């Protein structure tokens, strides 16, 4: 391999961890990603640290758990004192470029209160060189690109995501925008332009973001119908909304308040009213969007090979968070269910002797990606980093010890554009300054601690679908005690470390 090293980080938005053809999912048409997995390492049990985008991406791009970086929701500022992926990769000699977005709000100590970025869901993390920024509020860059290609935009430009025919909402129809002008094509074409214009002597890192399969759940033709409806599994959920809601008051609140307009452009009404056919159409559109991304990833990889950069580029494919997709009668990403936090991860190390076609069943987390990249470049991660390098897995080793649990967090109050929304019983119990939820998942159980409210506990051996909350069952009191003690010990061990590894001595400052 040439001395020059590049990194291609492909981050999709809202892609479930089970949704890869290589994992046997019948509706995931992902031949290009399957081929990447065959030439690299597939991590089957990879988890994100939060949802939605802002906190999830902050963990991925800082290597810190949410309890340490404290970007708990969309719209929360990023503390400037934390190291970031672009900053650390610059220290290692790479030029970090960005296509897409990072949903980052700047530190308010570095910007005036009138800064327009404080009226947005997020901007680009400092340190990235934006090659093509996908604005998440008005979609200005993308819509300008569409108009520049001769596509006439409607009075409301975002109406391109309405169904081609019929009313707004779940539908068998494609979206109004043709595939050649889709936001997925926008990302893919900019990535190819980037690869074609980089100087051969200029080491780079590219954060390549795809907006999909994020809502609106409407795929352009022919992807809207590319997945046979019969191949799409039915959702995993309780027999009724009432049975699902009985698990916990927070779950009952979400089931009662989810709005269709958050998932289907222009739609009205509660998600709870969607029937089985509507959920099936939603799932078909979702997997159509996945198939479209896979096609463009294939084109980007083809260009990487054509330009002679395949053999010196580390490729990482992952998502920020998952999607409920009708499981547990929910849409979106929220709460504590695996569907919102279990993510895809494929890593291809171009080094000679690197593992090819390996499948890792150990737990991995989004915080592991930054230390992995730095380790691959020969640069250590900072002591404050919460993740662990995956490089041994990429080289065929099985590092020991390794984690036997994953941890993720969610802010019950939500964030942009309306932070602070809690159900009455939660608001009365915990007040306006609380709202924290943290979860710990092992092989055998999942424990969810919610500030001021009853906990959630699942015996995953007996209930892998997470349908029966046993936290209040006296028969499971020993398991509840074990889980709460492990959660407390885990959080104490992973509290922000900063300079805690340093200590003064009569001989001066040392690392201990």
C-alpha positions in Angstrom: 0.0 0.0 0.0 1.2 3.5 -0.8 2.4 5.7 2.1 -0.5 8.1 1.5 -3.6 7.1 3.4 -7.1 8.4 2.9 -10.4 7.7 4.8 -13.9 7.5 3.3 -16.5 7.7 6.0 -20.0 7.0 4.5 -22.7 8.0 7.0 -26.3 7.3 6.0 -29.2 8.6 8.1 -31.8 6.4 9.9 -30.6 3.0 8.5 -31.4 0.0 10.7 -28.7 -2.4 11.6 -30.6 -5.4 10.3 -31.1 -4.0 6.8 -28.3 -5.5 4.8 -28.6 -8.3 2.3 -25.4 -9.9 3.6 -27.3 -10.4 6.9 -30.1 -12.2 5.1 -32.7 -9.5 5.2 -35.1 -10.3 2.4 -36.0 -6.7 1.6 -32.5 -5.2 1.7 -31.2 -5.0 -1.9 -27.6 -4.1 -1.1 -25.3 -5.9 -3.4 -22.6 -3.3 -3.3 -22.5 -3.1 0.4 -22.6 -6.9 0.6 -19.5 -6.9 -1.7 -17.8 -4.4 0.6 -18.5 -6.6 3.6 -17.0 -9.6 1.7 -13.8 -7.5 1.2 -13.8 -6.2 4.8 -15.3 -6.7 8.2 -19.0 -6.7 9.1 -19.9 -5.8 12.7 -23.2 -7.4 13.4 -23.9 -5.9 16.7 -23.0 -2.3 16.3 -24.9 0.4 18.3 -25.2 4.1 18.2 -25.0 6.2 21.3 -28.2 8.3 20.9 -30.9 9.6 18.7 -31.8 11.7 16.8 -29.0 13.1 14.5 -27.4 15.8 16.7 -26.5 13.7 19.8 -25.8 10.6 17.7 -23.4 12.4 15.4 -21.7 14.2 18.2 -20.8 10.8 19.7 -19.6 9.4 16.4 -17.5 12.5 15.7 -16.0 13.0 19.2 -15.7 9.4 20.4 -17.6 10.5 23.6 -20.7 9.2 25.2 -23.6 11.6 25.4 -23.2 11.9 29.2 -19.7 13.4 28.4 -20.2 15.6 25.4 -23.7 16.6 26.5 -25.3 17.3 23.1 -28.4 15.6 24.4 -30.8 16.6 21.5 -31.0 18.3 18.2 -30.2 22.0 18.6 -27.9 21.6 21.6 -24.5 23.4 21.2 -21.3 21.5 20.9 -18.8 22.4 23.7 -15.6 23.6 22.0 -13.3 21.9 24.5 -14.0 18.4 23.2 -11.7 17.0 20.5 -13.5 16.2 17.2 -12.9 13.9 14.3 -12.0 16.6 11.8 -9.6 18.3 14.3 -7.9 15.1 15.2 -7.5 14.0 11.6 -6.0 17.3 10.8 -3.4 16.7 13.5 -2.7 13.4 11.7 -2.1 15.2 8.4 -5.4 14.5 6.6 -7.6 17.2 5.0 -11.2 16.5 6.3 -13.8 17.3 3.7 -17.6 17.0 4.0 -20.5 16.2 1.8 -23.8 16.2 3.8 -24.2 17.5 7.3 -23.2 17.0 10.9 -26.2 18.7 12.7 -23.8 20.7 14.9 -24.6 23.8 16.8 -21.5 26.0 17.6 -20.4 26.8 21.1 -22.3 30.0 22.1 -19.1 31.4 23.6 -17.7 31.6 20.1 -20.7 33.2 18.3 -23.0 36.1 18.9 -26.5 35.4 20.1 -27.8 36.8 16.8 -25.9 34.2 14.8 -28.3 32.6 12.3 -26.9 29.2 13.1 -28.9 29.4 16.4 -32.1 29.3 14.4 -31.2 26.1 12.6 -31.3 22.4 13.5 -27.5 22.3 13.0 -24.6 23.4 10.9 -21.2 21.9 9.9 -18.8 20.9 12.7 -15.7 23.1 12.9 -12.7 21.6 11.2 -14.5 20.1 8.2 -13.9 21.6 4.8 -17.4 21.6 3.3 -17.3 20.3 -0.3 -21.1 20.2 -0.5 -23.3 21.1 2.5 -26.8 19.6 2.7 -28.8 22.1 4.6 -31.3 20.2 6.8 -33.9 23.0 7.2 -34.5 24.7 3.8 -32.4 22.2 1.7 -31.1 25.3 -0.2 -28.0 23.7 -1.7 -29.8 20.6 -2.8 -32.8 22.4 -4.3 -30.5 24.8 -6.1 -28.8 21.9 -7.6 -32.1 20.4 -8.7 -33.2 23.7 -10.3 -29.8 24.1 -11.9 -30.3 20.8 -13.7 -33.5 22.1 -15.4 -36.1 20.6 -13.1 -38.9 23.1 -12.4 -39.5 23.4 -8.7 -43.0 23.8 -7.3 -44.1 26.9 -5.3 -43.1 25.0 -2.2 -39.9 23.3 -3.4 -40.1 20.5 -0.8 -43.3 19.3 -2.6 -40.9 17.3 -4.7 -41.2 14.7 -2.0 -45.0 14.4 -2.4 -46.3 11.3 -4.1 -46.5 11.5 -7.9 -50.2 10.8 -7.6 -52.7 10.5 -4.8 -52.8 12.3 -1.4 -49.9 12.8 0.9 -49.1 9.9 3.2 -48.0 6.2 2.8 -48.5 5.3 -0.8 -47.4 2.9 -3.6 -46.6 5.8 -5.8 -43.1 7.2 -6.3 -42.1 10.7 -5.2 -42.4 13.5 -7.7 -38.7 14.0 -8.0 -37.0 11.7 -10.6 -34.1 9.5 -9.4 -31.6 11.4 -11.4 -32.4 14.5 -9.3 -32.9 12.8 -5.9 -30.9 13.9 -2.8 -29.2 10.5 -2.9 -28.0 11.3 -6.5 -26.9 14.7 -5.2 -24.6 13.1 -2.6 -23.3 10.4 -4.9 -22.5 12.8 -7.7 -20.7 15.2 -5.4 -18.6 12.3 -4.0 -17.5 11.3 -7.5 -16.6 14.9 -8.2 -14.6 15.1 -5.0 -12.6 11.9 -5.9 -11.9 13.1 -9.4 -10.6 16.5 -8.3 -8.3 15.5 -5.3 -4.6 15.9 -5.9 -2.6 12.6 -5.9 -0.3 14.0 -3.2 -3.1 15.4 -0.9 -4.2 12.9 1.8 -7.9 13.3 2.5 -10.7 12.2 4.7 -14.2 12.5 3.2 -17.3 12.5 5.4 -19.9 11.4 2.7 -23.4 11.8 4.0 -26.6 10.5 2.5 -29.9 12.0 3.8 -31.7 8.7 3.2 -33.4 6.4 4.2 -34.5 9.3 6.4 -38.1 10.6 6.0 -40.0 11.7 4.0 -40.7 8.0 3.3 -41.1 8.3 -0.5 -38.7 6.8 -3.0 -38.3 7.9 -6.6 -39.1 5.6 -9.5 -38.0 2.9 -10.1 -36.9 2.4 -6.5 -40.4 2.9 -5.1 -41.3 -0.6 -6.4 -38.0 -2.3 -6.7 -38.5 -4.4 -3.5 -41.4 -6.9 -3.8 -44.0 -6.3 -1.2 -44.0 -10.0 -0.3 -40.3 -9.8 0.6 -40.9 -7.2 3.3 -41.3 -8.6 6.8 -44.3 -7.5 9.0 -43.5 -5.2 11.9 -42.5 -6.6 15.3 -45.0 -5.3 17.7 -47.6 -6.1 20.4 -51.0 -7.2 19.3 -52.5 -3.8 19.8 -51.6 -0.2 20.6 -53.1 -0.6 24.1 -50.9 -3.7 24.8 -47.8 -1.8 23.6 -48.6 1.3 25.6 -49.1 -0.8 28.8 -45.3 -1.2 28.9 -44.6 2.3 30.2 -46.1 5.8 30.4 -43.4 7.3 28.1 -44.2 4.7 25.5 -47.9 5.4 25.8 -47.1 9.1 25.3 -45.2 8.5 22.1 -47.8 6.2 20.7 -50.5 8.8 21.3 -48.6 11.8 20.0 -46.6 10.8 16.9 -47.8 12.8 13.8 -47.7 11.5 10.2 -46.4 14.8 9.0 -43.0 14.0 10.5 -42.6 11.0 8.2 -44.7 11.8 5.0 -44.4 15.2 3.4 -47.7 17.0 3.7 -49.5 14.3 5.6 -51.9 15.0 8.4 -53.2 12.9 11.3 -51.7 10.6 14.0 -49.4 7.7 13.2 -51.6 5.6 15.4 -54.3 5.6 12.8 -52.2 4.1 10.1 -53.4 0.6 9.1 -51.4 -2.5 8.2 -51.4 -1.5 4.5 -50.0 1.9 5.2 -47.2 0.5 7.3 -46.4 -2.0 4.6 -46.2 0.9 2.1 -44.0 2.8 4.4 -41.6 -0.1 4.8 -41.5 -0.7 1.0 -40.6 3.0 0.4 -37.9 2.7 3.1 -36.2 -0.3 1.5 -36.5 1.4 -1.9 -34.5 4.3 -0.5 -31.9 1.8 0.8 -31.6 0.2 -2.6 -31.0 3.6 -4.3 -28.2 4.4 -1.8 -26.6 1.1 -2.5 -26.5 1.8 -6.2 -24.7 5.1 -5.6 -22.2 3.6 -3.1 -21.3 1.2 -5.8 -20.6 4.1 -8.2 -18.5 5.9 -5.6 -16.4 2.7 -5.0 -16.0 2.2 -8.7 -14.6 5.8 -9.0 -12.3 5.1 -6.0 -10.9 2.1 -7.9 -10.7 3.9 -11.2 -8.7 6.7 -9.7 -6.2 4.4 -8.1 -7.3 5.1 -4.5 -8.8 1.8 -3.5 -5.6 0.4 -2.1 -4.8 3.3 0.2 -8.3 4.3 1.5 -9.9 3.0 4.7 -13.7 2.7 4.0 -16.2 2.9 6.8 -20.0 2.5 6.2 -22.4 3.2 9.1 -25.5 5.2 10.1 -26.1 7.8 12.8 -29.2 6.0 14.3 -31.9 3.5 13.3 -35.6 3.6 12.5 -38.6 2.0 14.2 -40.4 1.4 10.9 -43.6 0.3 12.5 -42.0 -1.9 15.1 -43.6 -1.4 18.5 -46.3 0.6 16.6 -43.7 3.5 16.2 -42.1 5.4 13.4 -38.8 7.3 13.7 -36.0 7.1 16.2 -36.7 7.4 19.9 -36.9 5.7 23.2 -35.1 2.6 24.1 -35.8 -0.1 21.5 -33.0 -1.7 19.5 -34.5 -0.7 16.2 -33.5 2.9 17.0 -29.9 2.2 18.1 -28.7 -1.0 16.3 -26.7 0.2 13.3 -24.9 -1.2 10.3 -21.1 -1.1 10.3 -18.8 -2.3 7.6 -15.1 -1.4 7.6 -12.6 -2.2 4.8 -9.0 -1.9 5.7 -6.9 -1.8 2.5 -3.7 -3.0 4.3 -2.0 -6.2 3.2 -3.1 -9.0 5.4 -6.3 -7.3 6.7 -9.3 -9.5 7.3 -11.6 -10.2 4.4 -15.2 -11.3 4.8 -15.0 -11.5 8.6 -18.1 -11.1 10.7 -17.8 -9.9 14.2 -20.5 -10.7 16.8 -19.0 -8.7 19.6 -20.6 -5.4 20.7 -19.2 -2.3 19.1 -20.3 1.3 19.4 -20.2 4.6 17.4 -17.6 6.0 19.8 -15.2 3.3 18.4 -14.9 4.9 15.0 -12.7 7.9 15.8 -10.1 5.9 17.7 -10.1 3.3 14.9 -9.3 5.9 12.3 -6.6 7.4 14.4 -5.1 4.0 15.2 -5.1 3.1 11.5 -3.1 6.3 10.8 -0.7 5.5 13.6 -2.0 8.3 15.9 -3.3 7.5 19.4 -6.7 8.8 20.5 -6.9 11.2 23.4 -7.3 9.7 26.9 -10.7 11.3 27.2 -12.1 9.2 24.2 -14.7 6.7 25.3 -14.3 4.3 22.4 -11.9 1.6 21.6 -10.0 1.0 18.3 -11.5 -1.7 16.1 -8.2 -2.2 14.3 -7.4 -5.5 15.9 -10.7 -6.9 14.6 -9.8 -5.6 11.2 -6.5 -7.4 11.3 -8.0 -10.7 12.2 -7.4 -10.6 16.0 -9.9 -11.0 18.8 -9.0 -8.4 21.4 -9.5 -9.4 25.1 -10.9 -8.1 27.2 -13.7 -6.5 25.2 -17.0 -4.9 26.2 -20.0 -7.2 26.9 -22.6 -4.4 26.9 -23.5 -1.3 25.0 -24.8 2.0 26.3 -27.1 4.7 24.7 -29.0 7.7 25.9 -32.1 9.7 24.8 -33.5 13.0 25.9 -37.2 12.7 26.7 -37.8 16.4 26.2 -36.8 16.3 22.5 -35.0 19.1 20.8 -35.4 21.2 17.6 -37.8 22.6 16.8 -39.8 22.3 20.1 -37.6 21.3 23.0 -39.2 20.5 26.3 -42.2 18.4 25.4 -42.9 15.8 28.1 -46.1 13.9 29.0 -47.8 15.5 32.1 -46.9 12.7 34.5 -43.2 12.9 33.5 -43.1 16.7 33.6 -44.7 16.7 37.1 -42.3 14.0 38.3 -39.0 15.3 37.1 -39.5 19.0 36.3 -38.3 21.1 33.3 -34.6 20.6 33.8 -34.6 16.8 33.7 -35.7 14.3 31.1 -32.7 12.0 30.8 -32.9 8.4 29.8 -30.0 6.0 29.6 -30.0 2.3 28.6 -27.6 -0.6 29.0 -27.9 -3.6 26.9 -26.1 -6.9 27.4 -26.4 -10.3 25.7 -29.1 -11.3 28.2 -31.0 -8.1 29.3 -31.7 -4.5 28.7 -32.1 -2.0 31.5 -33.5 1.5 30.9 -33.2 4.2 33.6 -35.5 7.2 33.3 -35.1 10.2 35.5 -38.1 10.5 37.8 -40.0 7.7 36.3 -40.3 3.9 36.6 -37.5 1.9 34.8 -37.8 -0.6 32.0 -36.2 -4.0 32.1 -36.3 -6.8 29.5 -35.1 -10.4 29.8 -33.8 -10.7 26.3 -33.3 -14.5 26.5 -37.0 -14.9 27.1 -38.3 -11.8 25.3 -35.9 -10.9 22.4 -38.6 -8.7 20.9 -38.7 -6.4 23.9 -42.5 -6.8 24.4 -42.7 -7.3 28.2 -41.4 -4.9 30.7 -40.5 -6.9 33.8 -39.1 -4.1 35.9 -42.0 -4.2 38.3 -42.2 -8.0 38.6 -41.0 -9.1 42.0 -39.8 -12.4 40.5 -37.2 -10.4 38.6 -36.1 -8.2 41.4 -32.6 -9.8 41.5 -32.1 -9.1 37.8 -33.3 -5.5 38.3 -30.7 -5.0 41.1 -27.9 -6.5 39.0 -28.8 -4.2 36.1 -29.0 -1.0 38.1 -25.7 -1.7 39.9 -24.0 -2.4 36.6 -25.5 0.7 35.1 -24.2 2.8 38.0 -20.7 1.2 37.9 -20.6 1.7 34.2 -21.4 5.4 34.3 -18.9 5.9 37.1 -16.2 4.2 35.1 -17.0 6.2 32.0 -17.5 9.6 33.5 -15.6 12.3 31.7 -11.9 11.6 32.1 -10.3 14.8 30.7 -7.1 15.0 32.7 -7.8 12.3 35.3 -5.0 10.2 33.8 -2.5 12.9 34.7 -1.1 13.6 38.2 1.6 15.9 39.7 4.5 14.3 41.5 7.7 15.7 43.1 9.3 15.0 39.7 6.6 16.8 37.7 3.5 15.8 35.8 3.1 12.2 34.9 0.5 9.9 33.2 -0.8 7.3 35.6 
